[in-house]
């Protein structure tokens, strides 16, 4: 997904120096990981991004090394990161979860090894790396064919030191919602309807939407929607949905697995011209710091069981029931027989 998102240069962020032995930098990381995180947080704050937030990832006293799981700033990513943290911890690693605002921030950190693992979305990451390599309007490499999309993603990711693990059944994609009242008043069922209505739209989304080809630019080019401005309240956040409910904004960028749209009186507009690709969830790791077979095997067991329905339910428990992502993650893994008691 595309949140699943302003591109900034982060050359000043401190990269971890390679260590010796089977896992580069592992020998130093137990002592230095806290300092690295603080330095990274300071660097990101200086760039205008959110500081890293520790989200209480599962921890292990195991001796296989430290693993930092990265998360974007929306619910689904946070829960998936906690699930990854717990399952990798159970495999014998010491894990922490760090949240960055968006892909523009966490992907460079993943390349540098400042974070080691992230839950990702195949099509969106493929196009993100495609644009990073080939400029802002490259020929698309993602499609509805997940095999071809993952193959293209691997081709783009591997030269950057990233290892793409197998994708599973669970999918998500960007989606756009308006109030039911707004949809009824302007006879809207699809994004094409919205373009034809000639309504000026203020869009509640992440700030990166301004430059993402599947967000503001895509809405304007593909659907002719007049996006008058971006209200940077995040992707599918409570604040973003509330702003649309209150009429401050007219539309919100969310996801197809958002479980609380009805609570705000919101309805999705159909992406009838298929601007968005369905995004299969898959783990992406720094090949040097987290390319171990043990990590791949642990995450593979999760990927094999995770479904789209699971994503909706996980989101609902956090957004509607106000449970903590770490608690939701633990309960989910136990329910699937994937967690150590």
C-alpha positions as CSV (number, residue, x, y, z in Angstrom):
1,X,0.0,0.0,0.0
2,X,1.2,3.5,-0.9
3,X,1.4,5.1,2.5
4,X,2.3,1.8,2.9
5,X,3.1,5.5,2.3
6,X,8.8,15.4,0.9
7,X,11.3,12.8,-0.2
8,X,14.2,14.0,1.9
9,X,17.9,13.5,1.9
10,X,19.3,11.6,5.0
11,X,22.9,11.4,4.2
12,X,23.7,12.8,7.6
13,X,22.2,9.8,9.4
14,X,24.8,7.7,11.1
15,X,25.2,4.3,9.4
16,X,26.4,1.4,11.6
17,X,29.9,0.3,10.8
18,X,30.3,-3.3,9.7
19,X,31.5,-5.7,12.3
20,X,33.2,-9.0,11.9
21,X,31.9,-12.5,11.7
22,X,28.6,-13.9,10.4
23,X,26.4,-11.0,11.4
24,X,28.1,-7.6,10.6
25,X,27.6,-5.0,13.3
26,X,26.0,-7.6,15.7
27,X,29.1,-7.6,18.0
28,X,28.8,-3.8,18.5
29,X,25.1,-3.4,18.5
30,X,24.2,-4.6,22.0
31,X,26.3,-1.7,23.4
32,X,25.6,0.8,20.7
33,X,22.0,0.2,19.7
34,X,20.6,2.8,22.1
35,X,23.0,5.4,20.9
36,X,22.2,4.6,17.3
37,X,18.5,5.0,17.9
38,X,19.0,8.3,19.6
39,X,21.2,9.6,16.8
40,X,18.8,8.4,14.2
41,X,15.9,10.0,16.0
42,X,17.7,13.3,16.2
43,X,18.6,13.1,12.5
44,X,15.0,12.5,11.5
45,X,13.7,15.2,13.7
46,X,16.2,17.6,12.1
47,X,14.7,16.6,8.7
48,X,11.2,17.4,9.9
49,X,10.1,13.8,10.3
50,X,8.7,12.4,13.5
51,X,11.2,11.1,16.1
52,X,11.5,7.4,16.6
53,X,9.0,6.1,19.1
54,X,9.6,3.0,21.1
55,X,6.4,1.0,21.0
56,X,7.2,-1.7,23.5
57,X,8.2,-4.5,21.2
58,X,8.5,-8.0,22.6
59,X,12.0,-8.5,24.1
60,X,14.2,-11.6,24.4
61,X,17.3,-12.3,26.5
62,X,18.4,-14.6,23.7
63,X,21.9,-14.4,22.4
64,X,21.4,-14.3,18.6
65,X,21.7,-10.5,18.4
66,X,19.6,-7.3,18.4
67,X,17.0,-6.8,15.7
68,X,15.2,-3.5,15.2
69,X,11.8,-3.7,13.5
70,X,10.7,-0.6,11.7
71,X,7.1,0.6,11.5
72,X,5.3,3.3,9.6
73,X,3.0,5.6,11.5
74,X,-0.4,3.9,10.8
75,X,-2.2,1.2,12.8
76,X,-1.7,-1.8,10.5
77,X,2.0,-1.2,10.2
78,X,2.4,-0.8,13.9
79,X,0.6,-4.0,14.7
80,X,2.5,-6.0,12.0
81,X,5.8,-4.7,13.4
82,X,4.8,-5.9,16.9
83,X,3.9,-9.3,15.5
84,X,7.2,-9.4,13.7
85,X,8.9,-8.4,17.0
86,X,7.3,-11.1,19.0
87,X,7.9,-13.9,16.5
88,X,11.5,-12.9,16.0
89,X,12.0,-12.6,19.8
90,X,10.7,-16.1,20.2
91,X,13.3,-17.3,17.7
92,X,16.0,-16.1,20.1
93,X,16.8,-12.5,19.2
94,X,16.5,-9.3,21.3
95,X,13.9,-7.1,19.5
96,X,12.7,-3.5,19.6
97,X,10.1,-1.7,17.5
98,X,10.8,1.8,16.2
99,X,8.1,3.9,14.4
100,X,8.9,6.3,11.7
101,X,6.4,8.5,9.9
102,X,6.6,7.0,6.4
103,X,8.5,5.1,3.8
104,X,10.6,8.1,2.9
105,X,12.1,7.9,6.3
106,X,12.3,4.2,7.2
107,X,13.5,2.9,3.8
108,X,16.8,4.7,3.9
109,X,17.3,3.6,7.5
110,X,16.6,0.0,6.4
111,X,19.3,0.3,3.7
112,X,21.8,1.7,6.2
113,X,21.0,-1.1,8.7
114,X,19.7,1.4,11.3
115,X,16.6,-0.7,11.3
116,X,16.7,-4.4,10.2
117,X,13.2,-5.6,9.3
118,X,9.9,-3.9,8.1
119,X,6.5,-5.2,7.2
120,X,6.0,-4.0,3.6
121,X,3.6,-4.1,0.7
122,X,4.9,-5.5,-2.6
123,X,3.5,-3.2,-5.2
124,X,4.0,0.0,-3.3
125,X,7.6,-0.7,-2.3
126,X,8.4,-1.8,-5.9
127,X,7.1,1.5,-7.3
128,X,8.8,3.5,-4.5
129,X,12.2,1.9,-5.4
130,X,11.4,2.2,-9.1
131,X,11.0,5.9,-8.7
132,X,14.1,6.1,-6.5
133,X,16.2,4.5,-9.2
134,X,14.6,5.8,-12.4
135,X,13.1,9.2,-11.5
136,X,9.6,10.5,-10.6
137,X,7.6,9.0,-13.6
138,X,9.2,5.7,-14.5
139,X,7.5,2.9,-16.4
140,X,5.5,0.9,-13.8
141,X,6.9,-2.4,-12.6
142,X,4.0,-3.5,-10.3
143,X,0.9,-5.1,-11.5
144,X,-1.9,-7.4,-10.3
145,X,0.5,-10.4,-11.0
146,X,2.1,-10.8,-7.6
147,X,4.8,-13.1,-8.9
148,X,6.0,-10.6,-11.5
149,X,5.7,-7.8,-9.0
150,X,7.8,-9.5,-6.4
151,X,10.4,-10.4,-9.0
152,X,10.6,-6.8,-10.0
153,X,10.8,-5.7,-6.4
154,X,13.7,-8.1,-5.7
155,X,15.6,-6.7,-8.8
156,X,15.3,-3.2,-7.4
157,X,15.8,-4.1,-3.7
158,X,18.9,-6.5,-3.8
159,X,21.4,-3.9,-5.1
160,X,20.4,-1.7,-2.1
161,X,21.3,-4.5,0.3
162,X,17.7,-5.5,0.9
163,X,16.3,-9.0,1.0
164,X,12.7,-9.5,0.0
165,X,11.0,-12.5,1.8
166,X,8.0,-14.3,0.2
167,X,4.7,-12.6,0.0
168,X,1.5,-14.1,1.5
169,X,-2.2,-14.1,0.9
170,X,-2.9,-11.0,3.0
171,X,-3.4,-7.9,0.9
172,X,-4.2,-4.2,1.4
173,X,-4.3,-1.1,-0.7
174,X,-4.9,2.6,-0.5
175,X,-8.5,3.8,-0.5
176,X,-10.3,7.1,-0.3
177,X,-13.4,7.8,1.8
178,X,-15.9,10.6,2.1
179,X,-18.9,11.1,4.4
180,X,-22.0,9.3,3.3
181,X,-23.8,12.6,3.4
182,X,-21.3,14.1,0.9
183,X,-21.5,11.1,-1.3
184,X,-25.3,11.2,-1.4
185,X,-25.4,14.9,-2.0
186,X,-23.1,14.7,-5.0
187,X,-24.2,11.3,-6.2
188,X,-20.8,9.7,-5.7
189,X,-20.1,6.0,-5.7
190,X,-16.7,6.0,-7.5
191,X,-13.6,8.2,-7.8
192,X,-14.7,8.9,-11.4
193,X,-17.9,10.3,-10.0
194,X,-16.0,12.6,-7.8
195,X,-13.9,13.9,-10.7
196,X,-17.0,14.6,-12.8
197,X,-18.6,16.5,-9.8
198,X,-15.9,19.2,-10.1
199,X,-15.8,19.5,-6.3
200,X,-12.7,21.0,-4.8
201,X,-11.3,18.5,-2.3
202,X,-9.1,19.0,0.7
203,X,-7.6,15.6,1.4
204,X,-6.6,14.3,4.9
205,X,-3.5,12.2,4.3
206,X,0.1,11.9,5.1
207,X,2.3,14.8,3.9
208,X,4.0,12.4,1.5
209,X,0.7,12.2,-0.5
210,X,1.7,15.5,-2.2
211,X,4.3,13.7,-4.3
212,X,3.1,10.1,-4.3
213,X,2.0,9.0,-7.9
214,X,-0.9,7.0,-6.4
215,X,-2.1,9.8,-4.2
216,X,-2.6,13.4,-5.1
217,X,-0.9,13.1,-8.5
218,X,-2.9,10.0,-9.4
219,X,-6.2,11.4,-8.3
220,X,-5.6,14.5,-10.5
221,X,-4.2,12.7,-13.5
222,X,-6.4,9.5,-13.6
223,X,-9.6,10.9,-12.2
224,X,-9.5,14.6,-12.8
225,X,-10.2,15.3,-9.1
226,X,-9.4,18.9,-8.0
227,X,-7.2,18.3,-4.9
228,X,-7.0,21.8,-3.5
229,X,-4.7,20.8,-0.6
230,X,-3.3,18.1,1.7
231,X,-4.2,18.2,5.4
232,X,-1.2,16.3,6.9
233,X,-3.1,14.3,9.5
234,X,-1.8,10.9,8.5
235,X,-3.1,7.8,6.7
236,X,-6.5,6.7,8.1
237,X,-5.8,8.2,11.6
238,X,-8.6,9.1,13.9
239,X,-7.7,12.7,13.5
240,X,-7.9,12.4,9.7
241,X,-11.3,10.7,9.7
242,X,-12.6,13.1,12.3
243,X,-11.6,16.0,10.1
244,X,-13.7,14.6,7.2
245,X,-16.6,13.9,9.5
246,X,-16.5,17.5,10.8
247,X,-16.3,18.9,7.3
248,X,-12.8,20.4,7.7
249,X,-11.7,18.1,4.9
250,X,-13.8,16.4,2.2
251,X,-11.9,13.1,1.8
252,X,-9.4,10.9,3.7
253,X,-6.7,8.6,2.5
254,X,-7.1,5.3,4.3
255,X,-6.9,1.6,3.4
256,X,-9.2,-1.2,2.3
257,X,-8.6,-2.9,5.7
258,X,-9.8,0.2,7.7
259,X,-12.3,-1.3,10.3
260,X,-13.8,2.0,11.7
261,X,-15.0,4.0,8.7
262,X,-18.6,3.4,9.8
263,X,-17.9,5.0,13.2
264,X,-17.2,8.3,11.4
265,X,-20.1,8.0,8.9
266,X,-17.6,7.5,6.1
267,X,-17.9,5.4,2.9
268,X,-15.2,4.3,0.4
269,X,-15.4,5.6,-3.2
270,X,-14.6,2.8,-5.6
271,X,-11.3,2.9,-7.4
272,X,-13.0,2.1,-10.7
273,X,-10.0,2.9,-12.9
274,X,-7.7,0.8,-10.7
275,X,-5.3,3.5,-9.8
276,X,-4.1,1.3,-6.8
277,X,-2.6,-2.1,-7.1
278,X,-3.6,-4.7,-4.5
279,X,-0.6,-4.9,-2.1
280,X,0.4,-8.3,-0.7
281,X,2.1,-8.1,2.7
282,X,5.7,-9.3,2.9
283,X,8.7,-8.8,5.1
284,X,11.7,-6.9,3.8
285,X,15.0,-7.2,5.7
286,X,18.5,-5.7,5.6
287,X,20.4,-8.6,4.1
288,X,23.5,-8.2,6.2
289,X,22.0,-7.5,9.6
290,X,18.8,-9.7,9.4
291,X,19.3,-12.0,6.5
292,X,19.6,-15.1,8.8
293,X,17.7,-18.2,7.9
294,X,16.2,-18.3,11.4
295,X,14.5,-14.9,10.9
296,X,13.3,-15.9,7.4
297,X,11.8,-19.1,8.8
298,X,10.1,-17.4,11.7
299,X,8.5,-14.7,9.5
300,X,7.6,-17.3,6.9
301,X,5.4,-19.2,9.3
302,X,3.5,-16.0,10.0
303,X,3.2,-15.0,6.3
304,X,1.7,-18.4,5.5
305,X,-1.1,-17.9,8.0
306,X,-1.8,-14.1,7.8
307,X,-5.0,-13.2,5.8
308,X,-6.7,-10.0,4.7
309,X,-9.5,-10.7,7.2
310,X,-6.9,-10.9,9.9
311,X,-5.6,-7.5,9.0
312,X,-9.1,-6.0,9.3
313,X,-9.6,-7.6,12.7
314,X,-6.2,-6.5,13.9
315,X,-7.0,-2.9,12.9
316,X,-10.4,-3.1,14.5
317,X,-9.0,-4.2,17.9
318,X,-6.6,-1.2,17.9
319,X,-8.7,1.5,16.4
320,X,-12.2,0.5,17.7
321,X,-11.4,-1.3,20.9
322,X,-8.3,0.9,21.8
323,X,-6.2,-2.1,22.6
324,X,-2.4,-1.7,22.4
325,X,-0.7,-3.0,19.3
326,X,1.7,-5.1,21.3
327,X,-1.2,-6.8,23.2
328,X,-3.1,-7.4,19.9
329,X,0.0,-8.9,18.3
330,X,0.6,-11.3,21.2
331,X,-3.0,-12.5,21.3
332,X,-3.0,-13.0,17.5
333,X,0.1,-15.1,17.5
334,X,-1.2,-17.2,20.4
335,X,-4.5,-17.7,18.5
336,X,-2.5,-19.0,15.5
337,X,-0.3,-21.2,17.6
338,X,2.8,-19.2,16.6
339,X,3.8,-17.7,20.0
340,X,5.8,-19.2,22.8
341,X,3.8,-19.0,26.0
